[in-house]
């Protein structure tokens, strides 16, 4: 690891080693900055050609629910920005089945295509990553 690469080991030659990044979203979309900050960081990572995946667990599943109306709370609705992920080649979006079901949601309720996986599959996904950032 070197200071020049921010502590991330890079391969020799043109470009660096592609790392597998998993961004774990656990917070509701509004009331904190976590959801919006996560989305911004994801888009930055994708611009650097990293292997990016997103996981939505707990109240984080609400971030991608269709039909969000934020005018009553005087906050900009940024959920349509999730549709832009595909344009950045970010197509690996995972929702934890148990979190989704506990909140009475179905796969059709989401604004973007997702893969619904169980807790054990989510654990396996996390173990296969190089970097995990939780928001």
C-alpha positions in Angstrom: 0.0 0.0 0.0 1.2 3.5 -0.8 0.3 6.9 0.2 0.0 8.0 -3.4 -2.9 5.6 -4.0 -4.7 6.4 -0.8 -3.7 3.0 0.7 -5.3 1.0 -2.1 -2.9 -1.4 -3.8 -2.7 -0.8 -7.6 -1.4 -3.0 -10.3 1.5 -2.0 -12.4 0.9 -0.7 -16.0 -1.8 1.4 -17.5 -4.7 2.0 -15.1 -5.1 0.3 -11.8 -6.6 -2.9 -10.5 -10.4 -2.9 -10.7 -11.7 -3.3 -7.2 -15.1 -4.6 -6.3 -17.0 -1.9 -4.3 -20.2 -2.6 -2.5 -22.2 0.4 -1.2 -24.6 -0.7 1.5 -27.6 1.6 2.0 -29.4 1.2 5.3 -31.0 4.6 6.0 -34.3 6.1 4.9 -33.9 8.5 1.9 -34.8 11.7 3.8 -34.0 13.1 7.2 -30.2 12.5 6.9 -27.6 13.0 4.2 -26.6 9.3 4.0 -28.8 8.3 1.0 -27.9 11.3 -1.2 -24.2 11.1 -0.2 -24.1 7.4 -1.1 -25.6 8.0 -4.5 -23.0 10.7 -5.2 -20.1 8.5 -4.1 -21.4 5.6 -6.2 -21.5 7.8 -9.3 -17.9 8.9 -8.7 -16.6 5.4 -8.2 -18.3 4.3 -11.5 -16.6 7.2 -13.3 -13.3 5.6 -12.3 -14.3 2.3 -13.9 -14.6 0.4 -10.6 -16.9 -2.7 -10.2 -19.8 -1.1 -8.3 -22.7 -2.8 -6.6 -25.4 -1.4 -4.4 -27.2 -3.2 -1.6 -30.4 -1.9 0.1 -31.1 -3.2 3.5 -33.3 -2.1 6.5 -34.9 1.3 5.8 -32.5 1.7 2.9 -35.1 -0.1 0.7 -37.2 3.1 0.8 -34.5 4.9 -1.2 -35.6 3.2 -4.4 -39.4 3.1 -3.9 -41.5 4.5 -6.7 -43.7 7.6 -6.3 -41.9 9.5 -3.5 -43.5 12.8 -2.7 -41.2 15.1 -0.8 -42.9 18.4 -1.3 -44.6 18.3 2.2 -41.2 17.9 3.9 -39.6 20.6 1.6 -36.8 18.4 0.4 -35.9 17.7 -3.2 -36.9 14.2 -4.4 -33.6 12.6 -5.7 -35.0 9.1 -6.3 -35.3 9.6 -10.1 -31.5 9.9 -10.1 -31.3 6.2 -9.4 -32.5 5.7 -13.0 -29.2 7.2 -14.2 -27.2 4.4 -12.7 -27.6 2.2 -15.8 -26.0 4.9 -17.9 -22.9 4.6 -15.6 -22.9 0.8 -16.1 -24.1 0.3 -12.5 -26.5 -2.6 -12.9 -25.9 -4.7 -9.8 -28.5 -3.5 -7.4 -29.5 -5.9 -4.6 -32.4 -5.7 -2.1 -32.4 -7.9 1.0 -35.6 -9.9 0.8 -36.3 -9.8 4.6 -35.9 -6.0 4.7 -38.3 -5.6 1.8 -40.9 -7.9 3.1 -40.8 -6.5 6.7 -41.7 -3.1 5.1 -44.6 -4.6 3.0 -42.8 -3.9 -0.3 -42.6 -6.0 -3.4 -40.0 -6.0 -6.2 -42.5 -4.1 -8.4 -42.4 -1.2 -6.0 -38.9 -0.1 -6.9 -38.0 2.6 -9.4 -35.0 0.5 -10.8 -34.5 -3.1 -11.6 -33.1 -5.0 -8.6 -32.2 -8.5 -7.6 -33.9 -9.6 -4.4 -31.7 -11.8 -2.3 -31.9 -13.4 1.1 -29.8 -12.7 4.2 -27.4 -15.5 3.5 -26.9 -14.4 -0.2 -26.3 -10.9 1.0 -23.6 -12.2 3.4 -22.0 -14.1 0.6 -22.1 -11.0 -1.6 -20.4 -8.9 1.1 -17.7 -11.5 1.6 -16.9 -11.4 -2.2 -16.2 -7.7 -2.2 -12.8 -5.8 -1.9 -14.3 -2.7 -0.4 -17.6 -2.2 1.5 -18.9 1.2 2.3 -22.0 1.5 4.5 -24.3 4.5 4.6 
